[in-house]
Amino acid sequence: MEQLGRSLIFVGLLLAGVGLLFLLGDRLPFRLGRLPLDIHWQSKNTHIYFPLGTSLLISAVLTLLMWLFSRR
């Protein structure tokens, strides 16, 4: 039961952090979805968007958080 409680607290903190990003998104020095490696291509009938830079940033942050919380 103790492990379940810790997992629920972690998920709650993660959701609160994502909520803060949405609330303060316009005030951040960078805009998620508009980073340098984000690919955006548009033609007459086609619109393609691939957020590579945003995906790499989110992956790096989540990896760092998981590494910090898994250390004992």
C-alpha positions as a Python dict, from the first residue, in 0.01 Angstrom:
ca = {
    (1, 'M'): (0, 0, 0),
    (2, 'E'): (288, 236, 72),
    (3, 'Q'): (414, 210, -287),
    (4, 'L'): (67, 291, -422),
    (5, 'G'): (51, 601, -202),
    (6, 'R'): (388, 723, -328),
    (7, 'S'): (286, 661, -687),
    (8, 'L'): (-37, 858, -642),
    (9, 'I'): (153, 1150, -487),
    (10, 'F'): (402, 1148, -776),
    (11, 'V'): (125, 1144, -1037),
    (12, 'G'): (-53, 1428, -854),
    (13, 'L'): (262, 1641, -848),
    (14, 'L'): (325, 1567, -1214),
    (15, 'L'): (-30, 1675, -1306),
    (16, 'A'): (8, 1992, -1097),
    (17, 'G'): (331, 2071, -1282),
    (18, 'V'): (167, 2022, -1621),
    (19, 'G'): (-121, 2244, -1507),
    (20, 'L'): (126, 2518, -1412),
    (21, 'L'): (287, 2492, -1754),
    (22, 'F'): (-52, 2547, -1916),
    (23, 'L'): (-136, 2841, -1688),
    (24, 'L'): (201, 3013, -1721),
    (25, 'G'): (274, 2905, -2078),
    (26, 'D'): (258, 3255, -2225),
    (27, 'R'): (504, 3393, -1968),
    (28, 'L'): (774, 3128, -2018),
    (29, 'P'): (1090, 3229, -2210),
    (30, 'F'): (1020, 2946, -2457),
    (31, 'R'): (696, 2827, -2612),
    (32, 'L'): (631, 2457, -2614),
    (33, 'G'): (539, 2356, -2965),
    (34, 'R'): (749, 2632, -3120),
    (35, 'L'): (1101, 2518, -3035),
    (36, 'P'): (1380, 2520, -3297),
    (37, 'L'): (1355, 2149, -3386),
    (38, 'D'): (976, 2148, -3425),
    (39, 'I'): (891, 2073, -3787),
    (40, 'H'): (598, 2251, -3948),
    (41, 'W'): (512, 2205, -4314),
    (42, 'Q'): (206, 2331, -4492),
    (43, 'S'): (97, 2314, -4852),
    (44, 'K'): (-233, 2390, -5019),
    (45, 'N'): (-423, 2087, -4887),
    (46, 'T'): (-180, 1941, -4635),
    (47, 'H'): (-70, 2049, -4290),
    (48, 'I'): (204, 1847, -4114),
    (49, 'Y'): (339, 1928, -3771),
    (50, 'F'): (601, 1716, -3591),
    (51, 'P'): (711, 1857, -3252),
    (52, 'L'): (1057, 1697, -3238),
    (53, 'G'): (1217, 1968, -3021),
    (54, 'T'): (928, 1971, -2776),
    (55, 'S'): (931, 1590, -2755),
    (56, 'L'): (1305, 1586, -2683),
    (57, 'L'): (1270, 1850, -2412),
    (58, 'I'): (981, 1673, -2240),
    (59, 'S'): (1166, 1340, -2261),
    (60, 'A'): (1481, 1489, -2106),
    (61, 'V'): (1287, 1653, -1821),
    (62, 'L'): (1088, 1336, -1745),
    (63, 'T'): (1405, 1124, -1759),
    (64, 'L'): (1577, 1356, -1512),
    (65, 'L'): (1277, 1351, -1278),
    (66, 'M'): (1249, 972, -1288),
    (67, 'W'): (1623, 938, -1226),
    (68, 'L'): (1605, 1173, -927),
    (69, 'F'): (1303, 998, -774),
    (70, 'S'): (1435, 645, -832),
    (71, 'R'): (1763, 704, -645),
    (72, 'R'): (1769, 570, -292),
}
